């Protein structure tokens, strides 16, 4: 029987603000600090030892508006099929 999940929130502060996930990954590779990055983005870095998972026994996730991923599109009423397919794929893969 799996253990009940316990949520632990950690406040993070710093002087550098990076809004691009690729730039954040590069800054982390350069040793500028720790980062919460998507598994799919750093899978190769973890495998090659360029980055280290600091919490291998934990599932970590963004918990508020400033740290979450958002998909923006003009309207559900006229959503092109290819956009709907992409949204559904991202929701399934990044859940």
C-alpha positions in Angstrom: 0.0 0.0 0.0 1.6 3.3 -1.0 2.3 5.9 1.6 0.1 9.1 1.8 1.7 12.0 -0.1 2.9 14.8 2.1 3.3 18.3 0.6 6.3 20.4 1.6 6.6 23.9 0.2 9.9 25.6 -0.1 10.2 29.3 -0.6 12.9 30.2 -3.2 14.4 33.7 -3.6 17.3 35.1 -5.6 18.6 38.0 -7.5 18.4 36.5 -11.0 15.2 36.1 -12.9 15.2 33.9 -16.0 12.0 33.2 -17.9 13.3 30.8 -20.6 13.5 27.2 -19.5 16.4 26.7 -21.9 18.3 29.6 -20.4 17.5 28.4 -16.9 18.9 25.0 -17.8 22.0 26.6 -19.2 22.5 28.8 -16.1 22.1 25.7 -14.0 24.7 23.8 -16.1 27.1 26.8 -15.5 26.6 26.4 -11.7 24.6 29.5 -11.1 22.3 27.6 -8.7 19.5 25.0 -8.4 16.4 25.0 -10.6 13.1 23.2 -11.0 13.2 21.9 -14.5 11.0 19.5 -16.5 12.3 15.9 -16.5 12.1 15.7 -20.3 14.3 18.8 -20.7 17.1 17.6 -18.5 16.9 13.8 -19.0 20.2 13.8 -21.0 21.9 16.1 -18.5 21.0 13.8 -15.6 22.2 10.8 -17.6 25.5 12.4 -18.6 26.1 13.8 -15.1 26.0 17.5 -16.1 23.1 18.0 -13.6 22.2 16.1 -10.4 18.7 15.4 -9.1 18.7 16.9 -5.6 15.5 15.1 -4.5 15.5 11.7 -6.3 12.9 10.3 -3.9 10.4 13.1 -4.3 8.0 14.4 -6.9 8.6 18.1 -7.3 6.2 20.5 -9.0 5.4 24.2 -9.4 2.7 25.2 -6.9 1.6 28.7 -7.9 1.0 31.0 -10.9 4.5 32.3 -11.1 6.1 28.8 -11.4 3.5 26.9 -13.4 3.4 26.3 -17.2 0.6 27.9 -19.1 -0.8 27.4 -22.6 -2.4 30.5 -24.1 -4.6 30.5 -27.2 -7.3 32.9 -28.5 -10.5 30.9 -28.2 -11.8 27.4 -27.6 -14.6 28.1 -30.1 -12.2 28.3 -33.1 -9.3 26.2 -31.9 -7.4 24.7 -34.8 -7.2 20.9 -34.6 -3.4 20.9 -34.6 -3.5 23.2 -31.5 -6.0 21.0 -29.7 -3.8 17.9 -30.5 -0.7 19.7 -29.1 -2.6 20.9 -25.9 -3.9 17.3 -25.3 -0.4 15.9 -25.8 1.3 18.4 -23.4 -1.4 17.8 -20.8 -0.8 14.0 -21.0 3.0 14.2 -21.1 3.6 16.9 -18.6 1.0 16.0 -16.0 
